[in-house]
Amino acid sequence: MADFVLLTVLLVGFLIFFFFTHQNKSEGYVEVFKDGKLVLTLVQDGRYELKTEEKHVMDIVFEKGKVRVEDSDCPLKICEKTGSIGPNGVIVCIPNKVVVRFVGKTKVDVMTW
C-alpha cells in the first residue's frame, strides 16, 4: 500500500511539473524591418546577419522562443541592451533604422517588468 501511495505522489508531482514547465511555450516568427521595409522573416532558430550593401549592421539571434540583437554597429548599443524578447515584443535600433518584431501567440495575457 505504501508503495502505491509513493508511486501516485511521484506521478502527480511529475505531471504538475510537466504542466507548468510547458505551459508558456510560444509559437511565432520574427519580422525585421530596415528603413520601414520588411527585409527578413525568421521562422527557425539561428543566428542571422543583417547587412546593407556597404556594411554589417547587426546580428539577430533567434533561439528557444526568444530573439535578441548582438554585435550592432550603433553607438549606444541600446538594441543589444534590450536583451531577449518573446512574443509580441519589439526591439528598436534608431541609428540603424531597424525594428525587430516578434509576432506570435503566448498563453500569457500580461507581462510586467
HUBEL-V760221 format. One record per residue. N is the residue number from 0. RES is the residue in one letter. PSI is psi in whole degrees, 0 to 359 (* if undefined). Layout:
# HUBEL-V760221
N | RES | PSI
N | RES | PSI
This chain:
# HUBEL-V760221
0 | M | 318
1 | A | 324
2 | D | 319
3 | F | 317
4 | V | 315
5 | L | 316
6 | L | 319
7 | T | 317
8 | V | 317
9 | L | 319
10 | L | 315
11 | V | 318
12 | G | 317
13 | F | 316
14 | L | 319
15 | I | 315
16 | F | 314
17 | F | 317
18 | F | 314
19 | F | 331
20 | T | 338
21 | H | 4
22 | Q | 328
23 | N | 29
24 | K | 137
25 | S | 152
26 | E | 145
27 | G | 193
28 | Y | 169
29 | V | 134
30 | E | 135
31 | V | 122
32 | F | 136
33 | K | 124
34 | D | 35
35 | G | 1
36 | K | 138
37 | L | 119
38 | V | 336
39 | L | 143
40 | T | 120
41 | L | 125
42 | V | 344
43 | Q | 150
44 | D | 144
45 | G | 180
46 | R | 126
47 | Y | 136
48 | E | 130
49 | L | 121
50 | K | 155
51 | T | 183
52 | E | 331
53 | E | 324
54 | K | 166
55 | H | 133
56 | V | 305
57 | M | 165
58 | D | 139
59 | I | 125
60 | V | 122
61 | F | 111
62 | E | 144
63 | K | 40
64 | G | 17
65 | K | 157
66 | V | 145
67 | R | 163
68 | V | 136
69 | E | 155
70 | D | 50
71 | S | 148
72 | D | 10
73 | C | 157
74 | P | 319
75 | L | 344
76 | K | 33
77 | I | 325
78 | C | 324
79 | E | 320
80 | K | 344
81 | T | 327
82 | G | 199
83 | S | 141
84 | I | 156
85 | G | 199
86 | P | 138
87 | N | 14
88 | G | 160
89 | V | 138
90 | I | 131
91 | V | 134
92 | C | 100
93 | I | 311
94 | P | 324
95 | N | 355
96 | K | 49
97 | V | 137
98 | V | 126
99 | V | 117
100 | R | 125
101 | F | 113
102 | V | 120
103 | G | 180
104 | K | 148
105 | T | 158
106 | K | 355
107 | V | 128
108 | D | 315
109 | V | 139
110 | M | 130
111 | T | 162
112 | W | *
